Each structure stands twice: as structure tokens, then as C-alpha cells.
Amino acid sequence: MSGSDKADRRERILEAAVQQGLLDSEAAVLAGFIDLDGVNETVTSLRDAFPDSLRVRHAFAAKANCLVPVLEELRHSGMGCEAASAGELAQALEAGFAPEQIVFDSPAKTRAELVQALSLGIAVNADSFQELSRLDEILAARGSGSRIGLRINPQVGAGSITAMSTATATSKFGVPLEDGDNRQRLIQAYRDRPWLTWVHTHVGSQGCPLELIAQGIAKAVAFAEEVNDHLGRRQVTGIDIGGGLPVNFDSDASTPGFDTYVARLREHAPALFSGEYEIVTEFGRSVLAKNGFTAAYVEYTKTVGGRPIAITHAGAQVATRTVFAPDAWPLRVEAHDPRGRAKSSRPVRQDIAGPCCFAGDLLARDRMLPLLDAGDIVVLPDTGAYYFSTPFHYNSLPEPAVHGARIDDDGRVAFRLLRPAQAVHPVPAPRARPDRASTPGRPERTTTRRKQVQSS
């Protein structure tokens, strides 16, 4: 799908959402949307990028969007699921993934979590020598059909966002390959454990160039070959290469593509394409980010210090990284009229603010856009990953609804509720006890209650 097609589909979905009342200036001032057709196209492009001759399982990184109906859609598209916590593991199972379709990664797995995964036959990637020792104890007491691997840190360095770089010299993830006598200890670990048959690595995600990612994966493949050479048998039969394809947040173009990623891997790690290894990938942001957007009404506008400011209902509660680290996580902002149509008036510099009660709650500073008016709608493209499933509950702001959208051949938009809006309900004041007088004028208490997300 071209960039212009994405923009056209986004506007069509937005207009339909307004017409159908999914966005409303009184009742639904903020919502998220996922283009489900676009998701399917992206998954197809991922599968097509790898040769048919290889045995590849593409496991969606649930952290990128752990809403159960979204995971269901990805399962129907043919993906597996990578879970990095007990919560994500539970969501993957609720979404219907079979245990053999799930990979369990976490640097802090508890004994109970490992026992559960191993008893179900879920693939497990250990993160440390200590975790291997814990697995020894568990497997001595019970058998398991799980594929078990060990995460290594290839220590190839950082990208432009240090927090997203997981293969630095001091990363908390995996066993550092180049530290001390770790290489010898790792080979011995495989020698002592015939059930240890996979190697796992993940270099990083946003901000990591493809060259760095390919170099890290190449070191993991070379290590797998080294283990098999030393042991005189093909004990390592699979390599989990992680995910990490960075997303272009500057335009609607989906660059770099999965085909470019695979081409770079061929250059650096040709043995990965020999057919002798099973492969698992763990893409998340690159599957969903560009297939989702956030829409919010402008409630008020004002001019301060000569600069216009639009006060919207989207802020740090849904765009936490963008608000607190705007240089690392900038988002585009689009201006639409109350009907959802793109505004085309002359752009002026203005700030786009959110509803949170602190001065730094800004989605964009000094941004050139058509002048926004009260009642207009701002759209934040590229927010299909992370932005919907990792809310920040500042000011007790409720989580917005998230809708999936499909467009038929006649241009009609059909929506599926992926997460209902979190409702705010008043709690009745307690009745006065017979021996205590009620306090006149006592304010009514309120609390938030999250509705259960329907999985169908």
C-alpha cells in the first residue's frame, strides 16, 4: 500500500467514525483506530520477504499491542506470538494461540512462570546462566516438549535511541558473548544440556540501523555454528533473531521494508538461509505502527505569547513517549475539520497540547499546521503500536476506545470494537450509620472501572 493510499484510507476511516458516532465532540472525544486490512497486508509483506524454502515462524511481539482482539486478528493472519511477561502470556493464550505458536521471553521469569510455560509446551528463551540453572531443576522433576533457547548479547553497540538498544556492552538482556570466558561457558552450557537447542538474540528496535541489527544477528548465527562444530553434532537447530525493524515516522512510506531487512541479513549471515535452521522473528512496532492512528477533538484554542495553542483530548495519557521524549519519539499531527476532512488552510505555527494537568503535556511544539479551531479533530498517524496498549493514567484519565476498521470494495467502512472506552462511574456515598450523623455537603466520590474487553 502506497503512502497516499494510507492517507486516503485514514481519512475515509476518520469520516466514517464521525458519521457513525465513534468520534463525538461530547460522548467520544478521543479514540484509536487500526486499519485491519493494512495489518493483513503488512503481515503478508513480512512472510513474502523470507524465502519459502525456510522454516520461519513470525511471532508478533505482544508488547507492541497486547489487546486480545488485536492478537486474535494477527493469529488469523498466520502469525505466532512473543510474550515478555506473564500478563502477555495470558493474553496470547486468551487470543487463541496454540502453545507451540508462542515464545516466552523475559529477563525476570519466575519459577512459577517457567513451570507453566514448560508444562504447556511453550517455547522458552532463557536470559542468563542463573535461569539455565533454574531450568535444570525444573526439568529434572518433569519432562517438557518446549523448545528451549538461550539469549546471547552480541554486544555490537547502540543505535540512536539508547533505551531501545539491547545489544550494548552493558545491556541487561542476555548473556554477553564477549565478556571474560563467557563464550567457553556458553559452549559448555550447550554441551551439558542436550535440550538446549536454540539461540536467541535481539539487537534493538527504533533507532537501530539495519546494519547494526544484521551484524548482531550474524554473530548469533556464527555462535550457533560454533556450538555445533565444538559438539560435533547439530544440537542448535533454531535461531530466534528477534525483531526491531525501525519505523519511519516522518511520512506514510513504510520504509525500510521487510525485503530490505532480509537482503541485509543475506549479506551478513548467509548461513541463516542455508535451510539448516528453523527461524523465529519477533516483530512488533513494524507490523502495527503505520496501520493505526489516534484521533482527538480540539476542546479549546487560545493564543499565548503570540503563539496559537490547541487544547486537545490526546496527550501524555496516550502518547507518553512523545510527550516526555519528543526528540526521540516525534509524531506527525494532521488537522481535520469536525466532519473528519483534512483542513487545507494556510499553515501557521502552533502548539498542540493535551488535557493533562502539567505544562509539558504537548504533542507538538511550534508545528506548522492549518490553524486549528475548537471542534476540529487532530489525528496522530503511526500510533498502532504501543500507543493504544500502554496508557499512562495521569489525572485518572480513562482509556479511550480502540476500533478496528475494514473498507469493502464499495468504500464502506465497517468497525469492530477492539477495546471499549474505560467508563467513569459515580460511587454512591455510604449510608450514615445510625450512631453517626452524615456530613452535610460531603462530595460524591468517583472511581474508574474498566469494562471487560470482548474478544469476539
Backbone torsions as a table, in degrees:
resi	resn	phi	psi	omega
1	MET	NA	127.7	-178.7
2	SER	-73.5	166.2	178.5
3	GLY	-61.3	-40.2	179.6
4	SER	-66.6	-35.9	176.7
5	ASP	-63.2	-41.3	179.0
6	LYS	-61.0	-44.2	-179.7
7	ALA	-63.9	-41.0	179.3
8	ASP	-64.4	-43.2	-179.9
9	ARG	-65.8	-38.1	179.6
10	ARG	-61.7	-44.6	-179.4
11	GLU	-68.3	-37.6	178.8
12	ARG	-64.1	-42.7	178.8
13	ILE	-64.8	-41.2	-179.9
14	LEU	-62.7	-46.7	179.9
15	GLU	-61.4	-41.8	179.5
16	ALA	-66.0	-35.9	179.2
17	ALA	-64.2	-39.0	177.3
18	VAL	-67.5	-45.9	-178.9
19	GLN	-61.5	-35.3	-177.1
20	GLN	-92.6	3.8	174.7
21	GLY	80.1	11.3	176.2
22	LEU	-75.1	-22.7	167.7
23	LEU	-120.0	127.8	-176.7
24	ASP	-149.3	135.0	-174.1
25	SER	-65.8	-12.3	177.8
26	GLU	-112.7	-44.8	-169.4
27	ALA	-100.4	-22.8	-177.1
28	ALA	-146.0	79.3	-170.9
29	VAL	-84.2	-7.3	-177.1
30	LEU	-150.9	136.5	178.2
31	ALA	-159.1	157.8	174.3
32	GLY	-111.1	152.5	-177.6
33	PHE	-138.2	138.9	176.4
34	ILE	-123.3	126.2	177.0
35	ASP	-80.8	98.9	-174.5
36	LEU	-68.1	-31.4	174.6
37	ASP	-65.0	-40.2	178.0
38	GLY	-64.4	-37.8	177.2
39	VAL	-60.8	-45.8	-179.9
40	ASN	-62.0	-39.3	177.9
41	GLU	-64.3	-40.0	-179.9
42	THR	-65.7	-43.3	178.8
43	VAL	-62.8	-39.3	177.6
44	THR	-62.5	-41.6	179.3
45	SER	-65.8	-32.7	176.4
46	LEU	-66.5	-48.2	-180.0
47	ARG	-62.0	-42.0	-176.4
48	ASP	-68.2	-21.4	-177.3
49	ALA	-71.7	-23.9	-179.8
50	PHE	-99.1	139.5	-179.0
51	PRO	-59.2	143.7	178.7
52	ASP	-62.6	-22.2	-177.4
53	SER	-71.8	-14.6	-177.8
54	LEU	-92.5	152.1	174.3
55	ARG	-95.0	101.8	-173.2
56	VAL	-126.2	132.0	169.5
57	ARG	-114.5	122.7	177.8
58	HIS	-95.0	109.3	-177.7
59	ALA	-102.1	117.3	179.9
60	PHE	-68.5	131.7	178.0
61	ALA	-74.8	103.9	-172.0
62	ALA	-59.3	-26.4	-179.6
63	LYS	-58.4	-26.0	-176.9
64	ALA	-72.2	-28.3	174.1
65	ASN	-169.6	96.9	-171.5
66	CYS	-94.8	14.2	176.1
67	LEU	-63.8	127.4	-173.2
68	VAL	-56.7	-44.3	178.0
69	PRO	-62.8	-31.5	176.0
70	VAL	-67.0	-44.2	176.8
71	LEU	-61.3	-37.1	176.2
72	GLU	-60.1	-45.7	179.6
73	GLU	-60.0	-41.2	-179.7
74	LEU	-68.8	-35.8	175.1
75	ARG	-62.2	-43.5	179.4
76	HIS	-64.3	-26.5	179.3
77	SER	-80.8	-5.8	175.9
78	GLY	105.2	6.2	-178.9
79	MET	-87.9	157.2	166.1
80	GLY	-92.6	-163.9	-176.3
81	CYS	-142.8	134.2	173.4
82	GLU	-105.6	124.1	-178.6
83	ALA	-114.2	135.7	-177.3
84	ALA	-115.5	16.0	177.8
85	SER	-162.3	166.8	176.4
86	ALA	-63.7	-35.1	178.4
87	GLY	-64.3	-45.5	178.6
88	GLU	-66.5	-34.6	176.9
89	LEU	-62.6	-43.3	178.1
90	ALA	-63.6	-39.6	179.4
91	GLN	-66.9	-38.2	178.3
92	ALA	-63.2	-42.6	179.0
93	LEU	-67.0	-40.3	178.3
94	GLU	-63.6	-32.8	179.5
95	ALA	-75.2	-4.4	174.3
96	GLY	97.4	5.8	177.6
97	PHE	-67.1	133.8	173.3
98	ALA	-70.3	150.2	-178.5
99	PRO	-52.2	-38.9	-178.7
100	GLU	-70.6	-8.3	176.3
101	GLN	-94.7	-0.7	-172.8
102	ILE	-112.3	139.7	172.5
103	VAL	-116.6	131.5	-177.7
104	PHE	-108.0	110.5	178.5
105	ASP	-120.6	136.5	173.4
106	SER	-173.8	140.8	176.3
107	PRO	-80.4	-2.2	-174.0
108	ALA	-137.4	46.5	-179.8
109	LYS	-69.4	132.2	175.6
110	THR	-81.1	165.7	177.3
111	ARG	-59.3	-42.9	-179.5
112	ALA	-63.1	-39.2	178.7
113	GLU	-65.2	-41.1	178.4
114	LEU	-65.1	-42.7	178.7
115	VAL	-59.8	-43.6	179.6
116	GLN	-61.6	-48.8	-177.7
117	ALA	-62.6	-44.1	-178.1
118	LEU	-68.8	-34.2	179.4
119	SER	-70.5	-28.5	179.8
120	LEU	-86.6	-16.4	-177.1
121	GLY	87.3	22.9	177.9
122	ILE	-81.1	138.4	177.7
123	ALA	-63.6	139.2	-178.1
124	VAL	-127.8	132.6	171.4
125	ASN	-110.6	111.4	177.6
126	ALA	-69.7	152.6	-174.2
127	ASP	-113.2	-6.2	-174.8
128	SER	-160.8	166.9	174.8
129	PHE	-63.8	-36.4	179.1
130	GLN	-64.1	-38.6	178.2
131	GLU	-67.1	-34.7	175.1
132	LEU	-60.4	-40.9	178.5
133	SER	-63.8	-38.3	177.3
134	ARG	-65.5	-39.2	177.2
135	LEU	-64.7	-37.1	176.0
136	ASP	-54.7	-47.2	-177.2
137	GLU	-65.1	-42.6	-178.0
138	ILE	-67.8	-43.9	-176.2
139	LEU	-73.2	-21.8	176.3
140	ALA	-68.9	-24.2	-177.0
141	ALA	-99.1	-14.6	-177.7
142	ARG	-156.5	150.7	175.4
143	GLY	-84.0	170.0	178.5
144	SER	-157.1	143.8	174.4
145	GLY	-96.0	10.3	-177.7
146	SER	-70.9	144.3	166.1
147	ARG	-78.5	130.7	-176.4
148	ILE	-122.7	130.2	178.4
149	GLY	-127.5	177.2	177.7
150	LEU	-130.6	130.6	179.2
151	ARG	-82.7	128.2	174.0
152	ILE	-110.9	149.9	175.0
153	ASN	-102.5	110.5	-177.7
154	PRO	-72.8	-9.9	175.0
155	GLN	53.1	53.2	-179.5
156	VAL	-97.0	-4.8	175.5
157	GLY	113.9	-175.3	-173.4
158	ALA	-110.7	155.5	170.4
159	GLY	-90.8	-158.2	-174.9
160	SER	-77.7	-16.3	176.5
161	ILE	-116.5	101.7	-173.4
162	THR	-57.7	-38.9	-177.0
163	ALA	-65.4	-19.5	179.5
164	MET	-100.0	5.2	-176.9
165	SER	-103.2	116.0	-172.4
166	THR	-110.0	10.0	179.2
167	ALA	-123.7	36.0	175.8
168	THR	-81.3	173.1	-178.3
169	ALA	-63.2	-27.0	-175.1
170	THR	-121.8	23.8	179.7
171	SER	-61.2	146.9	178.3
172	LYS	-75.2	-10.1	-172.8
173	PHE	-95.1	136.6	170.2
174	GLY	73.9	178.8	176.3
175	VAL	-93.6	119.5	-178.3
176	PRO	-64.4	120.5	-171.0
177	LEU	-68.1	-33.2	-172.1
178	GLU	-99.5	0.2	-179.2
179	ASP	-79.2	128.6	171.8
180	GLY	47.4	-129.8	-179.5
181	ASP	-100.0	26.8	-176.0
182	ASN	-60.2	-36.6	-177.9
183	ARG	-60.4	-44.3	178.9
184	GLN	-67.0	-39.6	178.2
185	ARG	-63.7	-38.2	179.6
186	LEU	-66.3	-45.0	179.2
187	ILE	-61.2	-40.6	178.0
188	GLN	-65.0	-36.5	178.4
189	ALA	-60.4	-39.9	177.3
190	TYR	-70.6	-38.6	179.5
191	ARG	-61.2	-38.7	-176.7
192	ASP	-79.8	-13.7	-173.0
193	ARG	-130.4	88.6	179.5
194	PRO	-59.1	-21.9	179.3
195	TRP	-79.7	-5.4	179.3
196	LEU	-88.9	98.4	-167.6
197	THR	-121.6	3.2	-179.4
198	TRP	-127.6	154.1	170.4
199	VAL	-117.9	135.5	-179.0
200	HIS	-123.5	141.2	171.5
201	THR	-150.0	156.8	175.0
202	HIS	-153.8	118.8	-172.1
203	VAL	-84.0	-32.0	-177.1
204	GLY	150.8	-175.4	-177.9
205	SER	-133.0	-115.3	-172.9
206	GLN	-56.3	132.9	-179.5
207	GLY	92.2	-8.8	179.2
208	CYS	-93.7	120.0	179.8
209	PRO	-69.8	154.7	-178.2
210	LEU	-59.0	-34.5	179.8
211	GLU	-60.0	-43.7	-179.9
212	LEU	-66.4	-44.4	179.3
213	ILE	-61.1	-44.6	-179.4
214	ALA	-65.0	-36.8	178.8
215	GLN	-64.7	-41.8	179.2
216	GLY	-64.6	-44.0	179.1
217	ILE	-65.1	-37.4	178.3
218	ALA	-60.6	-38.7	178.8
219	LYS	-68.0	-36.0	177.6
220	ALA	-66.9	-41.2	178.5
221	VAL	-65.5	-42.9	178.6
222	ALA	-62.2	-37.0	177.7
223	PHE	-65.9	-41.9	177.2
224	ALA	-59.1	-42.7	177.3
225	GLU	-63.1	-39.8	179.9
226	GLU	-63.7	-42.9	178.2
227	VAL	-59.8	-48.8	-177.9
228	ASN	-64.0	-37.1	178.2
229	ASP	-65.0	-44.9	-178.5
230	HIS	-66.6	-36.9	-177.1
231	LEU	-84.3	-13.1	179.3
232	GLY	70.3	21.1	177.8
233	ARG	-154.8	160.9	-179.9
234	ARG	-88.9	73.1	178.8
235	GLN	-74.0	-43.0	176.8
236	VAL	-79.4	112.5	-176.8
237	THR	-112.2	-6.9	-178.9
238	GLY	-145.4	149.9	179.2
239	ILE	-131.1	121.9	175.3
240	ASP	-94.4	111.0	-172.4
241	ILE	-94.9	7.5	178.3
242	GLY	69.0	-158.5	179.4
243	GLY	-130.1	-129.9	171.5
244	GLY	102.7	3.4	178.3
245	LEU	-58.8	119.0	-177.7
246	PRO	-68.7	154.8	-177.7
247	VAL	-107.5	138.8	174.8
248	ASN	-82.4	111.0	179.2
249	PHE	-95.9	5.5	-176.0
250	ASP	-89.7	-21.3	-178.0
251	SER	-155.8	-177.3	178.5
252	ASP	-82.9	-2.0	179.5
253	ALA	-70.3	133.4	178.6
254	SER	-90.0	76.6	-179.5
255	THR	-126.9	144.0	-6.7
256	PRO	-71.9	157.8	-179.4
257	GLY	-92.2	168.1	178.7
258	PHE	-63.8	-30.4	178.8
259	ASP	-65.8	-38.2	176.9
260	THR	-65.1	-40.9	178.1
261	TYR	-59.0	-48.8	-178.5
262	VAL	-64.8	-39.4	177.7
263	ALA	-59.8	-39.8	178.7
264	ARG	-67.6	-37.4	176.9
265	LEU	-64.0	-39.4	179.1
266	ARG	-59.1	-37.8	-179.0
267	GLU	-67.3	-43.2	-172.3
268	HIS	-92.9	-29.1	-174.8
269	ALA	-135.5	65.4	-177.4
270	PRO	-60.6	-28.0	-179.4
271	ALA	-63.8	-22.9	178.4
272	LEU	-64.3	-23.9	-175.8
273	PHE	-102.9	15.2	-178.5
274	SER	-75.3	-17.5	-175.8
275	GLY	89.1	-2.2	-178.2
276	GLU	-86.2	-11.3	-179.3
277	TYR	-120.6	140.0	162.4
278	GLU	-73.3	153.1	-177.0
279	ILE	-129.6	138.0	170.4
280	VAL	-121.6	136.6	172.1
281	THR	-114.6	159.6	-176.8
282	GLU	-136.4	58.3	-179.7
283	PHE	-80.9	143.7	179.1
284	GLY	-134.1	-73.0	-177.3
285	ARG	-56.4	-42.1	-175.8
286	SER	-69.8	-16.3	177.2
287	VAL	-84.4	-37.6	-170.3
288	LEU	-113.7	-25.6	-170.2
289	ALA	-52.7	-52.1	-173.0
290	LYS	-80.7	-0.9	176.9
291	ASN	-103.3	15.3	178.8
292	GLY	-140.9	155.2	175.8
293	PHE	-146.9	159.1	177.2
294	THR	-112.5	139.2	179.0
295	ALA	-127.8	137.6	-178.3
296	ALA	-145.8	145.0	176.3
297	TYR	-78.2	149.2	169.3
298	VAL	-86.2	120.8	-178.0
299	GLU	-87.3	-43.6	-179.7
300	TYR	-143.3	159.1	169.6
301	THR	-131.5	153.9	177.2
302	LYS	-155.7	169.2	174.8
303	THR	-121.8	126.9	-178.3
304	VAL	-131.8	125.1	-178.7
305	GLY	61.7	26.4	179.2
306	GLY	86.3	-2.5	-178.3
307	ARG	-111.9	130.6	175.7
308	PRO	-67.0	143.9	175.5
309	ILE	-130.4	131.9	174.4
310	ALA	-105.3	122.6	177.8
311	ILE	-93.8	111.3	-176.0
312	THR	-110.9	177.6	179.0
313	HIS	-96.5	7.7	176.1
314	ALA	-113.3	122.4	179.7
315	GLY	-150.9	-141.3	-174.6
316	ALA	-62.4	-22.9	-177.9
317	GLN	-68.9	-23.0	178.2
318	VAL	-120.7	-13.9	-178.8
319	ALA	-130.7	55.2	-171.5
320	THR	-59.6	-49.4	-178.0
321	ARG	-62.4	-40.7	-178.8
322	THR	-63.8	-40.8	-178.9
323	VAL	-69.5	-43.9	-174.2
324	PHE	-88.7	-20.6	178.0
325	ALA	-137.9	65.4	-172.3
326	PRO	-64.0	-29.2	-179.8
327	ASP	-70.6	-34.6	179.9
328	ALA	-83.8	-30.3	-173.8
329	TRP	-128.3	56.4	178.2
330	PRO	-70.8	147.8	175.7
331	LEU	-122.3	146.6	168.8
332	ARG	-71.9	151.7	175.1
333	VAL	-128.0	132.7	177.3
334	GLU	-115.6	143.5	-179.5
335	ALA	-103.3	127.2	179.5
336	HIS	-130.0	153.2	177.9
337	ASP	-80.1	176.0	-176.8
338	PRO	-59.8	-20.0	177.4
339	ARG	-87.4	-7.1	-179.7
340	GLY	98.8	2.7	-179.0
341	ARG	-86.0	141.8	-178.2
342	ALA	-61.2	133.6	176.4
343	LYS	-80.3	145.1	-175.1
344	SER	-126.4	13.5	179.6
345	SER	-70.9	170.2	-175.9
346	ARG	-60.6	129.1	-179.9
347	PRO	-67.2	143.2	173.6
348	VAL	-133.9	158.1	178.9
349	ARG	-76.0	131.2	-179.0
350	GLN	-156.4	160.4	175.3
351	ASP	-99.3	144.3	177.0
352	ILE	-114.1	112.0	-173.5
353	ALA	-110.0	158.6	177.0
354	GLY	-103.4	-174.6	-174.1
355	PRO	-90.8	-5.2	-174.1
356	CYS	-71.0	148.7	-173.0
357	CYS	-88.3	60.6	166.5
358	PHE	-153.0	150.5	-168.1
359	ALA	-65.9	-25.7	-176.3
360	GLY	-84.0	5.6	-178.2
361	ASP	-77.1	76.7	-177.8
362	LEU	-126.4	129.8	174.8
363	LEU	-80.5	-31.3	-179.1
364	ALA	-155.1	142.8	179.3
365	ARG	-115.8	132.5	173.4
366	ASP	53.4	42.3	-175.2
367	ARG	-91.1	135.5	176.9
368	MET	-79.5	113.5	179.6
369	LEU	-148.4	157.0	168.5
370	PRO	-54.4	139.5	-174.8
371	LEU	-58.2	124.7	-179.1
372	LEU	-84.2	142.9	177.3
373	ASP	-118.9	159.4	173.9
374	ALA	-57.2	134.0	-177.8
375	GLY	95.0	-12.7	174.2
376	ASP	-71.8	173.2	179.7
377	ILE	-123.3	131.5	171.3
378	VAL	-101.4	142.8	179.2
379	VAL	-119.6	134.7	176.2
380	LEU	-111.6	99.9	178.8
381	PRO	-69.5	168.2	172.0
382	ASP	65.0	30.8	-177.7
383	THR	-112.5	21.9	-179.6
384	GLY	-71.0	-20.3	178.9
385	ALA	-111.8	136.5	176.5
386	TYR	71.8	-45.1	-173.1
387	TYR	-63.2	-32.2	-177.6
388	PHE	-85.0	-29.6	-169.2
389	SER	-107.5	2.7	178.7
390	THR	-128.7	64.9	-176.9
391	PRO	-71.3	154.9	177.8
392	PHE	-113.2	114.3	-169.7
393	HIS	-86.7	45.7	176.9
394	TYR	-67.7	141.1	-178.9
395	ASN	58.6	17.8	-177.3
396	SER	55.3	31.7	177.6
397	LEU	-68.4	132.8	-175.5
398	PRO	-73.1	152.5	176.4
399	GLU	-70.9	135.0	-179.3
400	PRO	-78.8	162.0	173.3
401	ALA	-66.1	150.8	172.8
402	VAL	-124.7	129.4	-176.8
403	HIS	-119.0	137.9	169.4
404	GLY	-91.0	145.4	-177.0
405	ALA	-130.9	142.2	171.2
406	ARG	-133.0	144.9	-179.6
407	ILE	-117.2	123.5	-178.5
408	ASP	-83.0	179.3	-175.7
409	ASP	-64.2	-21.3	178.7
410	ASP	-92.2	4.8	177.7
411	GLY	86.6	5.1	178.8
412	ARG	-79.2	138.9	-178.3
413	VAL	-103.0	126.3	175.0
414	ALA	-112.8	136.0	-176.9
415	PHE	-110.4	149.4	171.5
416	ARG	-127.0	128.4	179.1
417	LEU	-72.9	118.5	179.6
418	LEU	-96.5	-30.6	172.7
419	ARG	-153.2	124.9	177.5
420	PRO	-71.5	155.6	175.7
421	ALA	-63.6	142.2	175.8
422	GLN	-73.0	125.7	-175.8
423	ALA	-90.4	150.9	174.9
424	VAL	-111.7	117.9	-175.8
425	HIS	-117.6	137.7	173.2
426	PRO	-70.8	143.3	176.0
427	VAL	-103.7	122.5	-178.7
428	PRO	-57.0	141.4	176.5
429	ALA	-65.5	141.4	-179.9
430	PRO	-64.2	146.0	177.4
431	ARG	-66.5	145.2	178.7
432	ALA	-69.9	135.5	174.9
433	ARG	-68.8	153.0	-178.3
434	PRO	-56.4	-31.9	-176.3
435	ASP	-95.9	5.3	179.0
436	ARG	-131.6	133.0	177.8
437	ALA	-80.3	140.8	175.7
438	SER	-70.8	154.5	-178.3
439	THR	-88.4	116.4	-179.8
440	PRO	-60.2	138.8	174.6
441	GLY	77.6	8.3	-179.8
442	ARG	-65.2	127.6	-175.6
443	PRO	-69.8	150.0	177.7
444	GLU	-71.4	134.3	178.5
445	ARG	-81.6	151.8	175.7
446	THR	-131.5	156.3	176.3
447	THR	-148.6	168.8	176.9
448	THR	-108.0	143.2	176.9
449	ARG	-132.7	122.8	-178.5
450	ARG	-84.3	126.9	175.0
451	LYS	-70.4	151.8	178.3
452	GLN	-70.5	135.0	178.7
453	VAL	-76.8	124.4	178.6
454	GLN	-78.1	135.4	-178.2
455	SER	-97.8	11.2	177.0
456	SER	-147.2	NA	NA
